[in-house]
Amino acid sequence: MKVVVAHNRYASGQPSGENVIVDAEIAQLTGAGVTVLPFLRSSDEIGTFSTAQKVLLPLSPVRNGTSQRALADLLKSEKPDIVHLHNPYPLISPWIIKTAHAHNVPVVHTVHNYRQVCAPGLYFRDGHICTECRGKAFPLPAVKHACYRDSKAQSAVMAATLAYHRGTWKHVDHFIALTDRIAEHLMDFGIPQARITVKPNGIPDAGSLQDTGEGFLYAARLSPEKGLALVLDAWERHPDGALGPLRIIGDGPLRQLAIDAAARRGDVTYLGAVDNSVVRAEIGRAACVIAASTWHDVLPTIILEALSGGRPVLVTDRGGMPYLAGDAGWVVQPDAAALADGLRTAYAGAAELAPVARRRYLEHFSPDVLTQRLLAIYKSVASSP
């Protein structure tokens, strides 16, 4: 089987779990004997554009002619069975669906966020959940609130793109929803349930960690929607040292909160931005991993990494996180009192749930299991009339 994997990589200065997942999926498919034809663009390319290219850049999300011509050439020369689309913005464009169908190639789309409806793809604005654009033919609130990159001009372009391609998305042959929350989003958008399969991402198995660790790890982008302030508020409700250590990994606009907490308390350590090997080591040092997003976070990779290592998770009840945690952790509401209680419960019960976490990873999120599920989707779509 030949599969074109299409993805617009996020800029290298913006850490992206989505980039990591796409790379891993390409490797897994190749290992399963699939001929993968990567069709990749990168937002890093924008810095090398000529003045003329930059002038035309606002039109790129609607239809990037360069990408469509390159894809058409690839489809004609390779005659693949499937085009598998991940992120199309800004340099590929949803127009890729039309290009693929013009060459009689079906399209499978993995949905990583809510951008069929929401300009930034988050359903989150000004520190709270926002679904004002849901159900609107033209997402005018996104322009009003400058939701995309804090710019009304860029938000207007993205809003126009969403409105233009509202019908385009309806022609995707099959959608892969990473969690049940994404499936609900797609059905609300008007996609029939029969054209949606819930299949989470997986990550390579780094092997179960032998001991049970101590305390907690929080690793995420330090931005408001990821819940650092919530975690620290909940942590402050316990005496210094009562829950073991809290280690914080990441960088972002709220980094000063982490610095101040580490200076104020002896049980908090801020490690800053680190590479994946350090994250893995810190998962091993912790007894439990916290994911406390206050937006409908789709699929935080840190949860999968924790489960892989046999570490239970404490998560908020937003987005896909309860689906990921399953019976291998604790789910609380995103408020400080509930999270403080959850910390206490997790501190007492983390060791007991460690083998449950490892089993959940092996049964639901290991590459072997998920690659076979993905191949079954491909075969079903390719064989459909």
C-alpha positions as CSV (number, residue, x, y, z in Angstrom):
1,M,0.0,0.0,0.0
2,K,1.1,3.5,-0.9
3,V,0.1,6.4,1.4
4,V,0.8,10.1,1.1
5,V,1.2,11.6,4.6
6,A,0.6,15.3,4.3
7,H,1.4,17.7,7.2
8,N,2.4,21.3,7.6
9,R,5.0,21.2,10.4
10,Y,4.7,23.8,13.1
11,A,7.6,26.2,13.4
12,S,10.7,24.7,15.2
13,G,10.5,27.5,17.8
14,Q,7.0,26.3,18.8
15,P,7.3,22.8,20.4
16,S,4.7,20.6,18.8
17,G,3.5,17.2,20.0
18,E,1.7,17.0,16.7
19,N,5.0,17.1,14.8
20,V,6.4,14.3,17.0
21,I,3.3,12.2,16.5
22,V,3.3,12.6,12.7
23,D,7.0,11.6,12.6
24,A,6.3,8.6,14.8
25,E,3.4,7.5,12.7
26,I,5.4,7.7,9.5
27,A,8.1,5.5,11.1
28,Q,5.4,3.0,12.3
29,L,3.8,2.7,8.9
30,T,7.1,2.2,7.2
31,G,8.0,-0.5,9.7
32,A,4.6,-2.2,8.9
33,G,5.6,-2.4,5.2
34,V,3.6,0.6,4.0
35,T,5.3,2.8,1.3
36,V,5.0,6.2,2.9
37,L,5.3,9.3,0.6
38,P,5.8,12.2,3.0
39,F,4.3,15.5,1.7
40,L,5.6,17.9,4.3
41,R,5.8,21.7,4.4
42,S,7.1,23.7,7.4
43,S,6.1,27.0,8.8
44,D,9.9,27.6,9.1
45,E,9.9,28.1,5.3
46,I,8.0,31.4,5.7
47,G,11.2,33.2,6.9
48,T,12.9,32.4,3.6
49,F,10.1,33.7,1.4
50,S,10.6,36.5,-1.1
51,T,8.7,39.7,-0.7
52,A,6.2,38.6,-3.4
53,Q,5.6,35.3,-1.7
54,K,5.0,37.0,1.6
55,V,2.5,39.3,-0.1
56,L,0.5,36.2,-1.2
57,L,0.9,34.4,2.1
58,P,-2.5,35.4,3.5
59,L,-4.1,33.5,0.6
60,S,-2.2,30.3,1.4
61,P,-4.6,28.8,3.8
62,V,-7.4,29.0,1.2
63,R,-5.4,27.6,-1.7
64,N,-1.7,27.3,-1.8
65,G,-1.0,26.8,-5.5
66,T,2.6,25.7,-5.1
67,S,1.5,22.9,-2.8
68,Q,-1.4,21.8,-5.0
69,R,0.9,21.6,-8.0
70,A,3.5,19.6,-6.1
71,L,0.9,17.2,-4.8
72,A,-0.7,16.8,-8.2
73,D,2.7,15.8,-9.6
74,L,3.2,13.3,-6.8
75,L,-0.2,11.8,-7.3
76,K,0.4,11.4,-11.0
77,S,3.8,9.8,-10.7
78,E,3.2,7.6,-7.6
79,K,-0.5,6.7,-7.8
80,P,-1.0,6.3,-4.1
81,D,-3.9,4.5,-2.5
82,I,-4.6,7.1,0.2
83,V,-3.8,10.7,1.1
84,H,-3.6,11.0,4.9
85,L,-3.8,14.6,5.9
86,H,-2.8,16.0,9.3
87,N,-2.3,19.8,9.7
88,P,-3.0,21.8,6.5
89,Y,-2.2,25.3,7.7
90,P,-0.8,27.5,6.4
91,L,1.2,26.1,3.5
92,I,-0.8,23.1,2.3
93,S,-4.5,24.2,2.7
94,P,-7.6,22.1,2.9
95,W,-7.6,22.4,-0.9
96,I,-5.5,19.3,-0.8
97,I,-8.8,17.4,-0.5
98,K,-10.0,18.7,-3.8
99,T,-6.6,18.0,-5.4
100,A,-6.6,14.4,-4.2
101,H,-10.1,13.8,-5.3
102,A,-9.4,15.2,-8.8
103,H,-6.9,12.4,-9.1
104,N,-9.3,9.8,-7.7
105,V,-7.4,9.4,-4.4
106,P,-9.4,9.2,-1.2
107,V,-8.5,11.3,1.8
108,V,-8.2,10.3,5.4
109,H,-7.9,13.2,7.9
110,T,-6.6,12.9,11.4
111,V,-8.2,15.8,13.4
112,H,-5.8,17.2,16.0
113,N,-7.8,20.2,17.1
114,Y,-11.1,22.1,16.6
115,R,-10.1,24.2,13.6
116,Q,-13.0,23.2,11.3
117,V,-14.9,25.7,13.5
118,C,-12.5,27.7,15.7
119,A,-9.8,30.0,14.2
120,P,-7.0,29.1,16.7
121,G,-8.4,25.5,17.0
122,L,-8.6,25.6,20.8
123,Y,-12.2,26.5,21.8
124,F,-10.4,28.7,24.3
125,R,-10.2,32.5,24.6
126,D,-9.2,35.0,27.3
127,G,-8.7,32.3,29.9
128,H,-12.0,30.5,29.4
129,I,-13.7,28.0,27.1
130,C,-15.3,29.7,24.1
131,T,-17.5,28.2,21.5
132,E,-19.0,31.4,20.0
133,C,-18.1,30.4,16.5
134,R,-19.7,26.9,16.7
135,G,-22.6,26.6,14.2
136,K,-21.8,29.9,12.4
137,A,-21.3,29.9,8.6
138,F,-18.8,32.7,9.1
139,P,-16.9,32.8,12.4
140,L,-17.2,36.6,13.0
141,P,-16.5,36.4,16.7
142,A,-13.0,35.2,15.9
143,V,-12.4,38.5,14.1
144,K,-14.0,40.6,16.8
145,H,-11.8,39.0,19.5
146,A,-8.6,38.7,17.3
147,C,-8.5,35.1,18.2
148,Y,-5.9,34.1,15.6
149,R,-2.4,35.3,16.6
150,D,-3.9,38.3,18.5
151,S,-4.5,40.0,15.1
152,K,-7.9,41.1,13.7
153,A,-6.4,41.1,10.2
154,Q,-5.0,37.5,10.5
155,S,-8.1,36.4,12.2
156,A,-10.2,37.8,9.4
157,V,-8.1,35.7,6.9
158,M,-8.5,32.6,8.9
159,A,-12.2,33.2,9.5
160,A,-12.7,33.5,5.7
161,T,-10.7,30.3,5.2
162,L,-12.9,28.4,7.6
163,A,-16.0,29.7,5.9
164,Y,-14.7,28.9,2.4
165,H,-13.6,25.4,3.3
166,R,-16.6,24.5,5.5
167,G,-18.0,22.5,2.6
168,T,-14.6,21.1,1.6
169,W,-14.2,19.3,4.9
170,K,-17.5,17.5,4.3
171,H,-15.8,15.7,1.4
172,V,-13.1,14.0,3.5
173,D,-13.6,10.3,3.0
174,H,-12.9,9.3,6.6
175,F,-12.0,11.2,9.7
176,I,-9.8,9.9,12.5
177,A,-10.8,11.5,15.8
178,L,-8.1,11.2,18.4
179,T,-10.6,11.0,21.2
180,D,-14.3,10.8,21.9
181,R,-14.3,14.6,22.4
182,I,-13.0,15.2,18.8
183,A,-15.6,12.7,17.5
184,E,-18.4,14.8,19.2
185,H,-16.9,18.0,17.7
186,L,-17.0,16.4,14.2
187,M,-20.6,15.2,14.5
188,D,-21.6,18.6,15.8
189,F,-20.0,20.0,12.6
190,G,-22.2,17.7,10.5
191,I,-20.0,14.7,9.8
192,P,-21.9,11.4,10.0
193,Q,-20.7,9.1,12.7
194,A,-20.2,6.3,10.2
195,R,-17.3,8.4,8.7
196,I,-15.5,8.8,12.0
197,T,-13.2,6.4,13.8
198,V,-11.9,7.2,17.2
199,K,-8.2,6.2,17.2
200,P,-5.7,8.0,19.5
201,N,-2.1,8.7,18.7
202,G,0.5,6.4,20.0
203,I,4.1,6.8,21.0
204,P,7.0,4.4,20.8
205,D,7.4,2.2,23.9
206,A,10.4,3.3,25.9
207,G,9.9,0.5,28.4
208,S,8.3,0.3,31.7
209,L,10.0,2.1,34.6
210,Q,10.9,-0.2,37.4
211,D,10.5,1.8,40.6
212,T,7.4,3.8,41.5
213,G,9.0,7.2,41.9
214,E,8.2,10.1,44.2
215,G,6.0,13.1,44.0
216,F,4.6,14.7,40.9
217,L,5.7,15.9,37.5
218,Y,4.1,18.7,35.5
219,A,5.4,19.0,31.9
220,A,3.7,21.3,29.4
221,R,3.9,24.6,27.6
222,L,3.7,27.3,30.4
223,S,0.6,29.1,28.9
224,P,-2.7,29.9,30.6
225,E,-4.7,27.1,29.0
226,K,-2.3,24.4,30.2
227,G,-3.1,25.1,33.8
228,L,0.2,25.9,35.5
229,A,-1.5,28.6,37.7
230,L,-4.2,26.0,38.7
231,V,-1.6,23.4,39.6
232,L,0.4,25.9,41.8
233,D,-2.8,27.2,43.5
234,A,-3.7,23.6,44.4
235,W,-0.2,22.8,45.5
236,E,-0.1,25.8,47.8
237,R,-3.0,24.3,49.7
238,H,-0.7,21.6,51.1
239,P,2.2,22.2,53.5
240,D,5.7,22.3,52.1
241,G,6.8,18.7,51.5
242,A,3.5,17.0,52.3
243,L,3.1,15.6,48.8
244,G,6.7,14.9,48.0
245,P,8.4,17.0,45.3
246,L,6.8,18.8,42.4
247,R,9.0,19.2,39.3
248,I,7.9,21.6,36.5
249,I,9.2,21.3,32.9
250,G,8.4,23.7,30.1
251,D,8.6,27.3,29.0
252,G,6.2,29.9,27.9
253,P,4.6,33.2,29.1
254,L,3.9,31.9,32.6
255,R,7.4,30.8,33.3
256,Q,7.8,33.4,36.1
257,L,5.1,31.6,38.0
258,A,7.2,28.5,38.0
259,I,10.4,30.4,39.0
260,D,8.6,32.1,41.9
261,A,7.1,28.9,43.2
262,A,10.5,27.2,43.1
263,A,12.0,30.1,45.1
264,R,9.2,30.2,47.6
265,R,8.9,26.4,48.4
266,G,11.4,23.7,49.0
267,D,9.3,21.1,47.4
268,V,9.0,22.8,44.0
269,T,11.8,22.6,41.3
270,Y,11.6,24.3,37.9
271,L,13.7,22.7,35.3
272,G,12.8,24.9,32.3
273,A,12.7,23.7,28.7
274,V,14.4,20.3,28.3
275,D,14.8,17.6,25.7
276,N,12.8,14.4,25.5
277,S,15.4,12.3,27.2
278,V,15.2,14.5,30.3
279,V,11.4,14.4,30.3
280,R,11.6,10.6,30.2
281,A,14.0,10.6,33.1
282,E,11.7,13.0,35.1
283,I,8.7,10.8,34.5
284,G,10.7,8.0,36.1
285,R,11.5,10.1,39.1
286,A,7.8,11.0,39.7
287,A,5.1,8.8,41.1
288,C,2.4,10.6,39.2
289,V,2.1,13.0,36.2
290,I,-0.2,15.9,36.2
291,A,-2.1,17.3,33.1
292,A,-4.3,20.1,34.2
293,S,-5.4,21.9,31.1
294,T,-8.3,24.3,31.4
295,W,-9.2,24.1,27.7
296,H,-10.5,21.0,25.8
297,D,-7.0,19.7,25.4
298,V,-7.1,17.0,22.7
299,L,-4.3,14.6,23.4
300,P,-1.4,15.7,25.6
301,T,1.5,13.6,24.7
302,I,2.8,13.7,28.2
303,I,-0.1,11.5,29.3
304,L,0.9,8.8,26.8
305,E,4.5,9.1,27.9
306,A,3.5,8.7,31.6
307,L,1.3,5.6,30.9
308,S,4.1,4.1,28.8
309,G,6.4,4.3,31.8
310,G,3.8,2.9,34.2
311,R,3.0,6.2,35.8
312,P,-0.6,7.0,36.6
313,V,-2.0,10.5,35.7
314,L,-4.0,13.2,37.5
315,V,-6.0,15.1,34.9
316,T,-8.7,17.7,34.6
317,D,-12.1,16.7,33.0
318,R,-11.4,18.7,29.8
319,G,-11.2,17.5,26.2
320,G,-9.7,14.1,25.6
321,M,-7.8,13.7,28.9
322,P,-10.4,11.6,30.8
323,Y,-10.5,9.3,27.7
324,L,-6.7,8.9,27.9
325,A,-6.5,8.4,31.6
326,G,-9.2,5.8,31.7
327,D,-8.7,3.6,34.8
328,A,-5.1,4.6,35.1
329,G,-5.5,7.8,37.1
330,W,-7.8,10.4,38.6
331,V,-10.1,13.0,36.9
332,V,-11.0,16.2,38.6
333,Q,-12.7,19.4,37.8
334,P,-10.4,22.3,36.8
335,D,-10.6,24.2,40.0
336,A,-8.0,24.5,42.8
337,A,-10.0,22.8,45.5
338,A,-10.8,19.8,43.4
339,L,-7.2,19.5,42.2
340,A,-5.9,19.9,45.7
341,D,-8.0,16.9,46.8
342,G,-6.9,15.0,43.7
343,L,-3.3,15.6,44.6
344,R,-3.8,14.1,48.0
345,T,-5.6,11.1,46.6
346,A,-3.0,10.5,43.9
347,Y,-0.2,10.8,46.4
348,A,-1.7,8.0,48.4
349,G,-2.6,5.7,45.5
350,A,0.0,6.2,42.8
351,A,2.0,3.1,43.5
352,E,-1.1,0.9,43.3
353,L,-2.1,2.3,39.9
354,A,1.4,2.0,38.3
355,P,0.8,-1.5,36.8
356,V,-2.7,-0.3,35.6
357,A,-1.1,2.6,33.8
358,R,1.4,0.3,32.0
359,R,-1.3,-2.1,31.0
360,R,-3.5,0.7,29.6
361,Y,-0.6,1.9,27.4
362,L,0.1,-1.6,26.0
363,E,-3.6,-2.3,25.3
364,H,-4.7,1.1,23.9
365,F,-1.7,3.3,22.9
366,S,1.2,1.1,21.8
367,P,2.3,1.5,18.2
368,D,1.7,-2.1,17.2
369,V,-2.0,-1.9,18.2
370,L,-2.6,1.5,16.7
371,T,-0.8,0.9,13.4
372,Q,-3.0,-2.2,12.8
373,R,-6.1,-0.1,13.5
374,L,-4.8,2.6,11.1
375,L,-4.1,0.0,8.3
376,A,-7.7,-1.3,8.8
377,I,-9.0,2.2,8.2
378,Y,-6.8,2.6,5.1
379,K,-8.0,-0.7,3.6
380,S,-11.7,0.1,4.3
381,V,-11.4,3.5,2.7
382,A,-9.4,2.3,-0.3
383,S,-11.8,-0.5,-1.0
384,S,-14.9,1.7,-0.8
385,P,-16.6,2.4,-4.2
